[in-house]
Amino acid sequence: MRCLIVDDDRALCDLLTISLLRAGIVVDVAHSGEAGLDKILNAEYDIILLDVMLPGYDGFTVLDKVRRFSSVPVIMITA
């Protein structure tokens, strides 16, 4: 299984990455909406953890763009 975390909170990304790796999940991380979208366009993911508040494209914009070409499950992360 491969997961993409798109969040600008680096400490949260580190924590989630450690937990997912322990569960045997391959993890990629992006810290902006644009970087996340670029990764999604260039790799296949089984699930995406997507922050709402991101620099550049916000999470809703990224989700809208992803839905134009993919039905990958997305979990929105928000405070």
C-alpha positions in Angstrom: 0.0 0.0 0.0 1.2 3.5 -0.8 0.1 6.7 0.9 0.7 10.4 0.1 0.5 12.9 3.0 0.0 16.5 1.8 0.4 18.8 4.8 2.6 21.8 5.6 3.0 20.8 9.3 6.3 18.9 9.1 6.0 17.6 12.7 2.6 16.1 11.9 4.0 14.6 8.7 6.8 13.0 10.6 4.5 11.5 13.1 2.1 10.1 10.5 5.0 8.8 8.4 6.5 6.9 11.4 3.1 5.4 12.2 2.3 4.4 8.6 5.8 2.9 8.0 5.4 0.8 11.1 2.2 -0.5 9.5 4.1 -1.5 6.4 2.7 1.4 4.3 5.0 3.2 1.8 4.8 6.9 2.4 5.4 10.0 0.3 5.1 13.5 1.7 4.4 16.9 0.1 4.3 20.2 1.9 2.2 22.4 -0.5 -0.8 21.9 -2.7 1.2 22.2 -5.9 3.8 19.7 -4.7 1.1 17.3 -3.7 -0.7 17.6 -7.0 2.6 17.0 -8.8 3.2 13.8 -6.9 -0.3 12.6 -7.5 0.1 13.2 -11.3 3.4 11.2 -11.3 2.7 8.2 -9.0 -0.1 5.9 -8.0 -1.4 6.1 -4.4 -3.9 3.8 -2.6 -4.9 6.7 -0.3 -4.1 10.4 0.2 -4.1 12.3 3.5 -4.8 15.9 2.5 -4.7 19.0 4.6 -7.3 21.7 4.0 -5.1 24.7 4.7 -2.0 24.5 2.5 0.3 27.0 0.9 -0.5 27.5 -2.7 -3.4 25.4 -3.7 -5.6 24.7 -0.7 -6.8 21.1 -0.1 -10.2 21.6 -1.7 -8.5 22.9 -4.9 -6.2 19.9 -4.9 -9.1 17.5 -4.3 -11.1 19.1 -7.1 -8.2 18.7 -9.6 -7.6 15.1 -8.5 -11.2 14.2 -9.0 -10.9 15.2 -12.6 -8.7 12.1 -13.3 -8.8 9.8 -10.2 -11.1 8.2 -7.7 -8.3 7.5 -5.2 -9.6 7.7 -1.6 -8.8 11.0 0.1 -9.0 11.7 3.8 -9.2 15.5 4.5 -7.1 16.6 7.5 -8.2 19.8 9.3 -7.9 21.5 12.6 
